[in-house]
Amino acid sequence: MSYVQLKNVSVDFPMFGSNKNLRLSLIKGITGGQILGSSKHQAISVRALDDISLELRSGDRLGLIGHNGAGKTTLLRVLAGVYAPTQGNIIVDGRITPLLQQAPGLEMEDSGYENIITCGMLLGMSMDEIQSKVASIIEFSDLGDYIFFPIRTYSSGMLARLSFSIATSIDPGILILDEGIGAADARFSDKAAMRIKELVSKTDILVLASHSDALIESMCNKAILMDHGRLIDFGSVSEITKRYQRLLSSSNN
C-alpha cells in the first residue's frame, strides 16, 4: 500500500547576483510565483509553491490542473525529489517513479544497448531488473540491430523511441507523470499511448500534470486546481475542470 502526504509545503527560489532582476522576471514568469522580500535591503526570492497540503493513498489518480506558471511542474518535481521544500514536510511510503522527461542520462557516444543499462540504473533499477527488461525494451523500441550503434547515429525519431522505451520499462509504485513525455515518432504514437496506459494501470498512485481536460478525465479520479503556487480547490475531476473553465471564462471577459 503506497501513501503520500504533503503538509504545509512551500518552495522558494532565491535570487543572487548582478542579474537578479532579469532572473527574477524569468523565474516569476515560469513559476507564476509570488515575489518575497522585494524591498531594497532584503534577499529576494520567488515562492513557487505556497503552503500545499494533500494526502494520497493507493488507488488515487490525481490530476494537476491550472494555467502555465500555476505550480504544477514544481509540485511534480517536489514529489520526485528534484526540489526540496523550503518549508513543510513530505511523507512517502512506496517507490516513487518520476517520468518528467524521457530517459535521463543518455550518452551520445554509447550504443543504444549501453544506454539501456546506464539509464536503467539512473531510474533506480537493479542490474538484475535491467537485464530482465533489456530484450523487451529492444523489441518495443523497434531499433533492430541499430541498438548496438552509437546513438549519435540515430535519427530524432529513433532516439525518441529508445528514450521512451527505457523510461516506460519501470514497475512504478507511485508514478509522477508530466504530459510532456512522449514519443516524437508519429508512427510510434499509438504504441506509446498504449504503453502509458499500461504503466498507469500498474501503479498504486498516479500524479499527472496536464493542460488537457480530456487526458485528466481519462486517467484520473481526483484533481486539484492550482493558481500562482497555491492549491485553491480539491475534488472530483469533473468539479475541478468545471471550476477551471469558469475561471478561464471570467479572466477572458
N, C-alpha and C positions, 0 to 999 in steps of 0.2 A: 504493500500500500504506500503510494507516494503522497507527499504533503509539502506545500509551500506556504510560508507566511511572511508577509512584509508588514512591518509595524513602524509607522511614522517615518518612512524612508524619504530622505531628501538627498539630492545630488547637486553640488555646486562646482562650477568650473572657474577657478581663479584666473585673473588676468595679470600677466607680468610683462615688464619690458617696455621699450620705447614705442612699439607699435600697438600699445594697449587698446587705443580707441578703435583702430581698424579691426583687431582681433575680437574685441568686444562686440562690434557690429556684426561681424561674420558669425560668431557663435550664437549671439542672440537671434540672428536670422534663421539659423539652422535649428536651434532647440526651441525657439519661441519662449525662452525662459525670462524670469524677472532679473533686473539688474539690482545687485545688492551692494551697499557701501559705496555709492557713487559720488559721495562728497569728496572734496579736494584731498583730505588727509586720511581717508580710509582706503583699505585694499578693496579692489573692485572684483566682483565675481558675478557669474550668471547662474541663477538657480534653475536647473533643467528639470528637476523633479521636486515637488513640494509636498511633503507630508503624506506620502502614499501608504495606505494600509489596505491589505486584502489577504484573503485566505483561499487556498485551492486544495482540493482533495482528489483522490483517484476518481476518474470519470469526468472531471471538469475539462471542458474545452473553451478557453477564454479568448474572445476576440478583443483586440485593442482598436478603438475607433477614435478618430479625431483628425483635425487638419494637419498639414505639414507644420512641424515645429511644436506639436501638442505634447511631445514627450514619449511617444510610442517606442521609437528606436532606443532611446535612452533607457526606458524601462526594460526592454528586451536585454540590453547589454548589462544592466544591473543583475537581472536574473541569471544571465550567462556567466557572471563573474568577471566581465571585462571592466566594469566600473565598480568601485567600492562606494557604499553610501557615505555621504558626509555626516549624516545623522540617521538614527534609526537602526533597526535590526532586520536581518533576513534569516529565517529558519528553513532549511531544506532537508527533507528526508527522501532520498531517491537519487538516481543518477540523472544529472541534467545533460542534455544533448542540445547544444545550440547550432542551428542552421541559419546563421545570419549572413553568410556568404557561401560561395561554393568552396570546395575543399581547400583548407588552409595549407600553406607551406609548399606549394608546387615549385619544383626546381626545374628550370627550363633545360638544363644540360642533362638531367637524368631521364631515363626511359619512363614510359608510362607505368611499367611494372614496378620500377623502383619508387615511383611517386605513390603508388598504391600503398606500399609499405610505410613510407615516411608520413604520408597524410593520415593513414590509419592510426599511427601512433599519436599524432597530434590531436586526433579526435578522441583519444583516450582508450583505444582498443589495445588489448594484449596481443603479443605476437601470435599466439595460438589462434586468437579470434580473427586476426587479419588473414592468416594463412587459410583459415576455413572459409573465408569470403572471397579470396583472390579470384577463383575461377568464375564465380557468379558476377563479380564486378567486371571482369574482362568480357564476359558474354553480354552483359547488359549494355556495355559501352559501344558494342559493335565495331571495335577498332581492329579486330583480327591481328595480323602479325605486326601492325603498327605499334602494338603495346610494348614492343621491345626496341622501338626507335626513341631517340631523344624527343621530348615533347616540343622543343623549339621547331621541329619539322612539321608540327601539326597545324592544320587549319584552325580557325577560330571555332568552327563547329565541332571538330574532333576534340579540341581542348575542353570545350564546354561539356561534351558527352563524358569524357574521362572524369572531370571535376565533379559533375553531378552524380555519376555512378559511385564514386568514392564517398561523397558526402552523405548519400542516402542509403549506404550499406549498413549503417549503425542499427543497434537494437535499443531504442530510446526508452527511458522511463518517464522523464519529464522533457518534452520536446519544445524548444524555443525556436519559433519559425518566423522568418521575415518573408513576405510575399515576393521579395526581390530575387530569391533563389529560384533558379530555373535552368532550362537548357536552351541555349541560343539557337540551336539547330532546329528549324521548323519541322523537319521530318521526324524529329525525336520528341516533339512536344506532347503528343498523345501518350506515348510511352512514359514520359516524365511525369505527366499529370497522374497517371495510374500509380506510379511509384510513390508519389507523395501521399496519395490516399491510403495506400497500403501501410506506409510508415505511420501515418496518423492513427490508423486503426489499431496499431500495436502499442501505442504509447498510453501511459497511465494519465498523464496531464499534458494538455496542449496549451501553449500561449502563442497566439498568432496576431501579428500586426499587419493590417491591410487597409487599403483605400477602397476595396471592393466590397460593397454590402453583400453582393451575391456570394462571394467567397466566404465571408464571415458566416452568412446564414447556412451555407452548405457544410461547414466544418465545425461550427462552434455551438455550444448550448448556453453560454453566458457571454456577456460583453461588458466592457467599461467604456465610458466616454471620457476622453482626456482633453484638457484645454490649458495651454501655457504651463505644462508641467504638473497640473493638478488633476486628480480624479474627481470628476464632478457628478458622475452617475454610474450606478452598477445595477444590472438586472438582466432580464432576458434579452436575447439578440433582437427580437422584434421591437421591444420597448426602446432599447438604446439606439437602434438605427433610425427609428421614427423621431426621437428627440434630436438626433444629429441632423436629420434632414430639416427639421423645424429651425434649428439654429442657423443652418446654411441659408434657408429662405429668408430669415429675418435679417441676416447680415448683408444679403444682396438687395434688400429693399431700401 
